[in-house]
Structures are given as C-alpha cells and as structure tokens.
C-alpha cells in the first residue's frame, strides 16, 4: 500500500505534546499514513488554517467559523476549560469592569481566549485597546508595564504568580457561571478535500494517540516536559491533566453544546461570522 504523507500542526506545548506522544514516537501502527509534525504557536496555526495549508491542525474554536469551508472538526483532540481557562492578569488588583479603556496584551486575535475576553468586556478596539504579543512573553510584558493587563494561556496560567501578577478573572470560570458549560478553547480539524475515508481513518489514529498517552501517562508526561517552559514535572503533569482528559477523547454532547453556544454568542455580538451546523468527524473508539 502506498504511503500517504500528511502534515499535522500543533502547538509546542505540554498538552499537545502529551496528546501526540504515541504518534510522534511511533508507539502504534498507523497503516499507510505518515505524519510530519509541524510545531507552531496557535495564532500561526489559525492563520495557516485559513489558507488550508495543513491537512490536520490544532485550531482555536474562535477561528473555526473562518475555516469551516475547508475543515471539519475532529471529535477528539479538544482542550476544554471546565470551570477554568485563560486568565486576565495585571500588576495590581482590579475588577473586570476596570479593564475598559485599558491596554491588554493578547496572544492572538483568533484565539478563543480573545473571543471569551471580548464576550466578557466588549469588542477589542472599542471597549479596550490591545497589543498582540507572543503568548509566552505576555506575563513579563505586563510585569514590565508595557500593558495594563495580559490575557494568558497555556502554562502561564500556572506560573503568573511568580512574577507578582494578580488574577483579575478566570474566563473559564466566568463562562461556566454564565452558561453552566465548559469553555471550548481548542480542537483539531481535518481538511475536507482528503475525503471521508481518509478523514475517518486519520481521526481514529489521533484518538489512538491520545488514548495511548493517557494509558502510559508517566512516559508521556516525561516527553511533554521538554515543551514546558518554566514547568517542573509536577506542574507539567498538572497542566496536562487540565487539558488532556475525557473531553479530549470526545467532546460528547455537552462539549458540542458548548462550541455551538460559544460561536452563537460570538456571532450575536458581531465577533465571528455565523457558522451554521458544525461538522464533526467522530472517532471510532
């Protein structure tokens, strides 16, 4: 059988590294499929998805309405914030309402964190000013007074206190209070032009990789640790547990409801285009 080479985009972060450990290290057979792992920050991956450059890619749920014509979401590979998620931090304590008219450092205009923040505060550029800053530079950017506050994602959620920063709001907790739903941050999507059979088989492989890592947690965390900036093993394990769990194997009805609600609220607020029915490729467990 001829080999089929596919580019697989994901972030160079502990949770994504953990998720794809089995695949990256050839821990199980993948039939004719060979994967080239493309490691880039989520803002870059979102932009590449808009051009349809990668066959499979991690994506912010915020970005999905802009690429739905090219990609379907896979049922596995999600990052869900269940009563926790991206955070807004500042040098001094303040309330959410105090952020209006302030300058906030954000990790990217297509990140779900930015969509959630706009739902909480108002549209960026109107309700507040913002600078786009690489996600791992945001805590120091705020500490050094270059912005009034910062929107932090990834492991910054566990390390911001070490820079003397204060939590203003946890957007995952804010979203849960508003909707009683988890906050769907990121997912994987697969390009439609691969055709139904390849889309299904590749989605099944991704699920197998996630399951392999969950079944071999210590070695998968050890592998993921090399991608954790400023994280020791304990914090890396905690971070992986936050974002690779039962939600990652399958969104389930509640996870799908959360995505629909987030994108509907975003469209109603004029922050994203209407998406319509969301297509999923459901992995066979």
N, C-alpha and C positions, 0 to 999 in steps of 0.2 A: 504494500500500500504506500502511495506517495506521501511524503511528509507535507504537512500544512503548517507554515510558519505564521505566527500571529504575534503582534506587539501588544503587550499588556502593561498599561500605565497605572502606577500607583505612587502614593507619597512615600518619601524616605523616612517614615515614622514607625515607632514601635508597633502600633496596632496593625498597620498594613503589612509590615514585615512579618509579624506573627501570623497573620492570615495566609500569607503566600509562602510560608516556610516550606511546607511539603512540596509545593510546586517548584520553588527556586532550587531546592536541594534534591530534586528527582527522587522523592520518597515513595512514589507510587507510579504505575504505568499511566500514560496519557494517550495511548493509541497513536494515531498519526500526527498528533498535534505537538508542535514545538513552540515554546513561548520565549519571546525576548522581553525581559523585564525592563521597563522604561521608568526610572525613578525621578519624579519631578514634583515640585510643590503643587498643591491642589489648584491654585489660581492658574498656573501654567497648563495643567491638565484640563481645566474647564475651557480655557481658550483653544486648546488643541481639539477638544471635542466639538467645538463649534465649527471647526474646519473638517471634522470627520477623519482626523489623521491616524488615530489608533483603533485597532479592531475591538479591543476591550479596554476600558479605562475606568478608574475611580472618578467620581464626579460629585460635586456638591449638588444636593437636591435643588437648591436655588437655581442652578444652571440648567436643570433638565428641560424646562419649557423651551429653552433656546436650541436644544439639540434633539428634541423628541422626533423630528422628522428623519433623523439619521440613526438614532439609537433606541433600543428598548432597555428598560431596567431589568437586571437580573434579580431574582428573588433572594439571592444570598449576597453577602459582602457588605451589608449595611453597617453604618455607625449610627446608633441611636442613643440620644441622651435621655435616659429615663429618670426624670426629676433632677438632672444635672446637664451641663453642656457648656458652651462658650461663655466666657465671663467678660464683663467690663470692669476694668480696674483703674485706679487713679492713685496719685501720690497722697491725697488727702481724702478722708471720708466725705461722702456726699450722697444725696438721694438721686434716684433715676431722673426725676424732673429737673435736677440741677444740670443735666448734661445738655439741655437745649442751648444752642448757640456756642457750645464748646467745640474744640478741635479734638477729634478722636482718631487714633491710629487704627487702621483696619487691615486685615490680612488679604483682602481682595474684594472687588465689587460683586463677584459672582459667588462668594462663599455663602453658605447657609447662615453662618454666624451674622453676616451683614444683613441678610434678609430679616432674620429674627430681631436684630437690633433696631431696624427701621420699623418693624411692626410695633416694637415697644416704645420708641421715641418719636418716630416720624421720619419722613423721607430725608435721606442724606443730601446735603446741599441746601435744603430748606430748613429743617429742624436743627441741624448741626453741620459743622464742617468736618472734613476728614482728609487724612493722608493715607495713601496705600503704602504699607511698609511690609517687608518680608516677615512672615509670621513669627520667626524665632528672634527677630530684632525688636519686636514691639515692647516687651517689658522694659528693656533698657532705654528705648526711645521715650517711654513715659517717665521713667525714673529721671532721665536727663533733662526733662522739661520741654521736650520738643513737641509734645502734645499734652492736652489736659487729661486725657484718659486713653485707654487702649482696649481693644477688643481682642482677647487672647483665645487661642485654640491650641489643640494638641497638648504637649506636656507642660506648656506654660501654665495650664490650669492647676498643676500640682506644685509649681516652683515659684510663682509670683511673689509669695510672702517673703522669700529670701532676699528680694530686692526692696523690701519695705513698702510694698504696694498694698492698697486696700481694695477689697471687693465691693463694688457698687451694686452689681446684680449678676446673678447666675441666670442666663437666658433659658437654660433647660428647665430650671425650677419655675421661672416666670411663665413659660409656655405651659407647663403642667398645671399651674394654678388657673390659667386662662381656659384650658381645653380638656384637662384630665388625660392628656395624651403625651407619649414621649415625643421628643423633638428629633425629627429625622434629619441628620446632618449630612451624611454622605452615603453613596451607594456605588455599585458597579453597573456599568451599562455596556451593551454589546451591539456592534454595528449591524443594522438590519440587512445590509447587502450580502452578509455571509450566508443568508438563507436559513430557513427554520431548523434543518437538521444540525448544521454546524452550531448555530446559536444554542440549541438544546444541549448538545454534547459538551460544548465548552462550559456552559453554565453548570452542568453536572460535575465537571472537573474542578471548577472553582469551589463548589461546595465540598468536594472531597478534600481539597487542600485545607479549608477551614476546619473541617472535622478532624483531619489528621493532627493539626496543631492543637486543637482542644484535647485530643486523646493523648498527645505527647507534650503536654504543657511545659515541663521544665526545660526540655531541649529547645522548644520553640521560643520560649522567653529568652533563653540564653542567646539564641540567634538574633532576636529582636533587640536585645540590649545594645548592640553595636549602633543602632539607629536612634537611640535615646539620648538626646543632648541633655546633659546635666541630670540624668536619672541614674540612680543606683539600681541594683537588682530588685529591691523591694518596691521602689516607686515604679519601675518598668512593669513589674508584674501587676501592680495596682492599676496602672494606666491601661494595660492590655485588657484587664478584666472589665474596665469601664466600657470599652468599645468593641470587644470581641466576645460575644456571648450568644444567648439563644436568639436574639434579634438578628445576629449576623448569619446564622444558618438559614433563616427565613423571616421575612417581615411579619408574616402572619396577618390575619385580618386587622388587628389593631395598628400594626405598623403601616399597612396600606392606607388605613383611615387617616393616620397622622400625616402621611405625604399628601393625600388629597386635601386635607384641611389646611395644611401649610400653604400649598400652592394656590388654593382658592382664596385664602385670606390675603396672600400676596397680590393676586390678580385684582381683588376687590380694592386694595389700597393703591393700585396703579404701579406696583413694584415689579411685576412679572407679567408676561402675556398669559392669556387663558390657555390652559393645557388640554382640556378635554379629558377623555378617558385615557388613563395611564396604562401602557402596555408593559407586562412583566413576562419574562421567561422564567418559569418556575422549575427549580432544580428537582430532579428525582432523587430522593434521599436513599 
